[in-house]
Amino acid sequence: MTRTITPEDLWAISRVGRVSVAKHGQGVFPVTTFDTDTDAGLTRIYALADGKPLTGGTSATAPAIAPSGHQFAFLRKVNDLPQVHVMPMDGGESEVLTSFPLGVEAMRWLPDESGLIVAANVYGPDPDRTAEIVKERSKSKVSAKTTERRFYRYWDTWLTDEYVTHLFKVELAGLTHDLTPTLKAFISLPLSGISENFDISPDGTQLVVSAALLDHRTLPRPRYELWSVPMAGGELAQLTPDNPGDDDRPVFLPDGRIVFGASAELDFYASPVRLTLLESDGTQTALADDWDLSPSSWVAVPDGSGVLAIAEESARSRAYLVPLDGGEPRRMLADHSVSDPASTPDRLFLLQQSLSKPPELISIPWVGESLERLTHFNDASLDDLHLGEVEDTTIEGADGAAVQMYVIYPPDFDSSRQYPLVHMIHGGPHGSFGDVWHQRWNAHAFAAPGYVVAMVNFHGSSSFGHAFTTSISGAWGKRPAADILAATESLIVRGVVDQDRMAITGGSYGGYLTAWLATQDNRFACAIAHAAVTNLASMYATDWTTGLERAAGASPWEDPVRNARWSPSFHYGGYETPTLIIHGEKDYRVPINQGLELYGVLKAKGVDARLVYFPDENHWILKPNNSIYWYSEVHAWLARYLD
């Protein structure tokens, strides 16, 4: 007998990661499972050939198979720091290859398999003294963090310790060489995929890396640019010093040329990424320059004709073949969303998922489209669950524009009844609620108690063209709020929902829009605001202050009235909606004072409000038991006002 999904079921789902494949098709991939009794996750490395685990006991992450397919590397903690381990594919004991004093961030095999290129952090002022500095700081009784930089912390990590990322050549024979001893830069920031920010030339003589100088002069934040690193040692060369925005995710083509992603604006994080070909003489050519999609990752097509790129399109992540000859991108695979490409000369490997299915590995040949499903880790778990239907529809939103929306129906939906409505409002704002399986805001978990769930990809959402994305700049609440209300009316008119039992919920910008709507409209029975932006002026305490003036329309010192226009904190007089406020202490993206201010105001006004505070979580609720508790609070609050 099947049953409705619970938060505990979400943590029983195995999380399949990106595959690493060798030339002849051998591969390894990670799978993470969670134990709610210990509140911990365990990642094992599996063989692609037979689906059996190669590691166990303690977590092994970030697997990279050697070109021959005979051995693979992975990261495992030694004295609480991730270090490179190497293990034969046919079994046996792993060998610890590194002992970096700040651990290892990522690695790639050299083409001749003599060793690996390893990205590791060092203390910038004196890299050779990193181990000594670690020891000295561990003994210090001073906890202060000091800076004069605008960009001084990121997500949940302080950047005031003066560490930078270097690339090392680590030989299997035991020798280690710092290839970037003079580089004072970040190769990547937390969460942003450091392994995709460097690549090795096919002949093994050169590295290309995307790095952002710590001393970023007068720029509002560090700008990522491409650098050439000779494998034999020597001076680093700037390859793209004059480009206006970030240049990242470089990929070598078989002929030694490079394709990378270039953005035109440094002060706008949703600036479109343009695939760009870099010739050996420094000439840059944009590929598919008029393509109104923004790719997020790519791999070289084995025959050298182009790249296979993943790009969001209409709230789905699609695979596109982008040719080098100026031709139009051609879409591969019509169903669901795909990500994390890897390839051999014969086949393309991807993760595929949807709103109703968590990621699993698939493969297709480069010629033809006979898709093969490679993993089935979650089939049995899903067979036990009764999930509602998912509808992909379009409504008329602000200014008469077409706005896409997913509607998730409760299990055993009866069209003759009216159901409570729960809006799930995505963050960003320049992101989307896509056709993907979400662990933290799972639409089926929201619908399970008997609610119709609406996921509106309002104005400002990505994957619907750049003009749609930028249409909310300077007026954060205008068009998105109109889109949410238009979606609400459309569902009421269809007779699907009970207009007296409706809720709005959202996190980050979604929390902002939830709070904003509550100041403007009292039709919703309750609201849930997670990590909500409530005061645009005080968002200068965030980790990423670049672009705030663009989002708000003006800075608070240049035009305080305009800055306040779309800030919920200046419209609290109309706020009467009972609201559950959730926030994490380690949230540097939307600092905790934003949520506490909203809670304090509502309590002072006499509006029903409840605060859920997580002292050990950041912008996201990541620990299994905290997440399960989060869902219990969300469900209880919705039940209080909707049932």
Stockholm file with secondary structure:
# STOCKHOLM 1.0

chainA/1-643         MTRTITPEDLWAISRVGRVSVAKHGQGVFPVTTFDTDTDAGLTRIYALADGKPLTGGTSATAPAIAPSGHQFAFLRKVNDLPQVHVMPMDGGESEVLTSFPLGVEAMRWLPDESGLIVAANVYGPDPDRTAEIVKERSKSKVSAKTTERRFYRYWDTWLTDEYVTHLFKVELAGLTHDLTPTLKAFISLPLSGISENFDISPDGTQLVVSAALLDHRTLPRPRYELWSVPMAGGELAQLTPDNPGDDDRPVFLPDGRIVFGASAELDFYASPVRLTLLESDGTQTALADDWDLSPSSWVAVPDGSGVLAIAEESARSRAYLVPLDGGEPRRMLADHSVSDPASTPDRLFLLQQSLSKPPELISIPWVGESLERLTHFNDASLDDLHLGEVEDTTIEGADGAAVQMYVIYPPDFDSSRQYPLVHMIHGGPHGSFGDVWHQRWNAHAFAAPGYVVAMVNFHGSSSFGHAFTTSISGAWGKRPAADILAATESLIVRGVVDQDRMAITGGSYGGYLTAWLATQDNRFACAIAHAAVTNLASMYATDWTTGLERAAGASPWEDPVRNARWSPSFHYGGYETPTLIIHGEKDYRVPINQGLELYGVLKAKGVDARLVYFPDENHWILKPNNSIYWYSEVHAWLARYLD
#=GR chainA/1-643 SS CCBCCCHHHHHHSCEECCCEECTTSCEEEEEEEEETTTTEEEEEEEETTTCCBSCCSSCCEEEEECTTSSEEEEEEEETTEEEEEEEETTCCCCEECCCCTTCEEEEEECTTSSEEEEEEEEETTCGGGHHHHHHHHHHCCCCCCCCCCSCCEETTEECTTCEEEEEEEEETTSCEEESCTTCCEESCCTTSCGGGGEEECTTSSEEEEEEEESCCTTSSSCCEEEEEEETTCCCCEESSTTCSSCEEEEEECTTSCEEEEEESCSSCTTCCEEEEEECTTSCEEESSTTCCCCEEEEEECTTSSEEEEEEEETTEEEEEEEESSSCCCEEECCSSEEEEEEECSSEEEEEEEETTEEEEEEEEESSSCCCEECCCTTHHHHHTBCCCCEEEEEEECGGGCEEEEEEECCTTCCTTSCEEEEEEECSSSSCCCCSSCCSSSCHHHHHTTTCEEEEEECTTCSSSCHHHHHTTTTCTTHHHHHHHHHHHHHHHHTTCEEEEEEEEEEETHHHHHHHHHHHHCCCCSEEEEESCCCCSGGGGGSSCCTTHHHHHSSCTTTCHHHHHHTCGGGCGGGCCSCEEEEEETTCSSSCHHHHHHHHHHHHHHTCCEEEEEETTCCSSCCSHHHHHHHHHHHHHHHHHHHC
#=GC SS_cons         CCBCCCHHHHHHSCEECCCEECTTSCEEEEEEEEETTTTEEEEEEEETTTCCBSCCSSCCEEEEECTTSSEEEEEEEETTEEEEEEEETTCCCCEECCCCTTCEEEEEECTTSSEEEEEEEEETTCGGGHHHHHHHHHHCCCCCCCCCCSCCEETTEECTTCEEEEEEEEETTSCEEESCTTCCEESCCTTSCGGGGEEECTTSSEEEEEEEESCCTTSSSCCEEEEEEETTCCCCEESSTTCSSCEEEEEECTTSCEEEEEESCSSCTTCCEEEEEECTTSCEEESSTTCCCCEEEEEECTTSSEEEEEEEETTEEEEEEEESSSCCCEEECCSSEEEEEEECSSEEEEEEEETTEEEEEEEEESSSCCCEECCCTTHHHHHTBCCCCEEEEEEECGGGCEEEEEEECCTTCCTTSCEEEEEEECSSSSCCCCSSCCSSSCHHHHHTTTCEEEEEECTTCSSSCHHHHHTTTTCTTHHHHHHHHHHHHHHHHTTCEEEEEEEEEEETHHHHHHHHHHHHCCCCSEEEEESCCCCSGGGGGSSCCTTHHHHHSSCTTTCHHHHHHTCGGGCGGGCCSCEEEEEETTCSSSCHHHHHHHHHHHHHHTCCEEEEEETTCCSSCCSHHHHHHHHHHHHHHHHHHHC
//
